[in-house]
Amino acid sequence: MIVQIMKREFAMLYRSRAMRLSTVVMVLLILAAGVLGKFLLGGDDDAPATGGPVVAVEDQMADYVSHVKKVSGGQIDVETIGNGEAENYLRERSESDADGPAVVLAGQPGTPDLVTATDGMTGADQQLSAVVNTAATAWLMEDRGITLSDDDYSTLVSTVSVPVSVVTIGTANLIESDPIGYISSFVGLMVLFMMIMMGISTIANGVVEEKSSRVVEIVLTTVRPRTLLLGKILGIGTFLLLQFVLFAIAVVISLNLAGLWLDLGLGSYLAWLAVWLVLGFFFYAMATGALAATASRQEDLGAVTSPISMTLLIPFYVGLFLVPAMPEATVTKVLSMVPGISPFAMPVRQAYDTVTTSELLIAAALGVVAIPLVAAIAGKIYENSILHTGRRLKITEAIRAKN
């Protein structure tokens, strides 16, 4: 019987003209974004590079210039600047359109100092640091009378550690420091939130409509209340999952059109997003179906569903604001494991690459365990409320009520 209920709920959504139209429009918009990206990001393959890594050397460190050039093999631009101009140089370069990382070799001969700019999250470029360390080693060896050949330069291993001084320029911005993570997490959150909201709204309206029209009384002569609720959730959930798969396929095609699929590597992210959609939908759909059964009229539905909608905003804001602000904080890691919150927090942590596979599996396992626990309570409320007419039942009354 549960299969028939699933088919009925699925068919109702599929036959909805508004649902079909919105799905087609969304797919077309995603594909259009890919076509647009192909033209905007195609660029000119013959265009020369606009810049590269730079090592700026202060005048007092001029003896190091030849060593830096030999170590870098001509792959890094070397500039000379005035004494004590390191910070001004880095600020001016940060404010300009120059591309590529840059560091300044300052200090005094024999005691070099590597100066780099940071936004609070990034540090010195590893390639430039290695070049400066090796150049400092070469200078020290030649200063002590050891002549180095070109082969010596190619095999020289750094033995001098140059201290790094950091100039903080502005503060870290997720859009600038990790634009892919920011965009992926934002789009993923919005898709999850809208699809779960649409699903629970459909369930709530369906439950109250069947109850107010007395159709449910006929249906319950052949099926148990809990089975009816589960069938409705499975049918609507199946439709949402297939809709998500359709959107995901459109995203893959769109990114391939734009030439970004291989660069972004979102395959694993999309697969996990489907998992969080299923877990989040079942968690909130169970609660919504049960609470909707306590209302007998459409007029009472708002008072029932509003608390769920407001509650759903909590994990949404956790994922939207807390995780990006404190991705490595203990509170973030703990909250992202909590069922009901994990479907919104984990995708963001995954987008920023701050979560391990074991944490993903643990959070998913906790979400799976939580579903039957929520279902047991929701099933009892639904069973005790679905045939009740008149005023809206309180939750405590619905739990204690006897049919």
Summary of the structure (lengths in Angstrom):
residues: 403
radius of gyration: 30.2
end to end distance: 22.1
largest distance: 100.0
contacts: 1275
relative contact order: 0.11
helix: 67%
strand: 7%
